[in-house]
Amino acid sequence: MCTPLNSAIDWQGNTLWLLDQRALPVDTRWLECTHVDQVNEAIQTMVVRGAPAIGIAAAYGVVLSAIAHRAASTIDPIIDDCARLAQSRPTAVNLQWAIDRMLGVLKKHSAPQPAIDALVHEAEAIHREDIENNLTLAEHGAAFLAQQEPASFAVMTHCNTGALATGGHGTALGIIQTAWSRGVIDHVVVNETRPWMQGARLTAWELQQSGISMALQTEGAAGLTFSSGKTRWLIVGADRIAANGDVANKIGTYTLAIAARHHGMRVMVAAPISTFDLSIPDGSHIPIETRSEDELFYQGGTRIAPDGIRAFNPAFDITPHTLIDALVTEQGVIETPCREKIENHVKV
Ligand code: MRU
């Protein structure tokens, strides 16, 4: 097992270091990226994952592109690399958001060389701001939960939304950490989150490092857990939030939200403003990443499914805003989110 880590992304003297999240918690292995193509591949292959984290990694990838093309007379090759980076994973809008910020800086220059310092500065700002936003978001979420009944309760979470999935502290898991430190949350039920097991491998590990009471379960156990009244809130992150508040998040979230509503449990979604995509009217317009069938056919390198079958492996699903009780950002809490409330919240 590895030692506690606050962040999975590190920029050191023109090199991007990514903690290989595929190996956790058994191995702490860092991938050295000195070329934008390595960053592209790292995002596609889940070395780095989680909506804010892939945005931050892509921002540093743009810096690596500028360095590689420093002798070029135009910024066009970097713009091409940005287009490729933006395709690496389609659902999380934080990726395009971070690349757009980098392009905004790049386009103030006519050639790569003079842009490099400004690009490093922008990537570091995106990274730092994400941590600051998460800390603020966690304050809002924890304060909101502290007003709920009873004084202390258990929650359920899905996938991994912690320090590993962001610049630091996390979104949904950041709220859980902060609320735990104040005695508001007393236990966390963690869904293992098939097929990548982000819950079992990453969230369980982060909670254990923090000494937070937790239990792992298959997501199939969620209905039973809700029906027993053991948890009060489902608290999850988001990969993209449409203008009406529909949320794309890890596959299974929608099913969990339906079960939660059925049993009178409440649903909280936590995400920074960079996760909102107001150009999309509702969740039906959010592109859903479909990953390789092999992710379902194999476990630990061993084939577990019969040969000759097909598999359906969407990485995300859409939870309609009508199933969400609270949406938490660095700007506060939106209760029962809808188009009008989101419009007012995001433009503040
Ligand atoms: O496929 P992943 O591991 O990148 O999916 C991650 C999630 O679905 C998270 O809930 C989301 O990105 C928010 S991370 C703060």
Residues whose N, C-alpha, C, O or C-beta is under 5 A from the ligand:
A	BS01	MRU	R49 G50 A51 H158 C159 N160 T161 A165 T171 Q198 G237 A238 D239 N249 K250
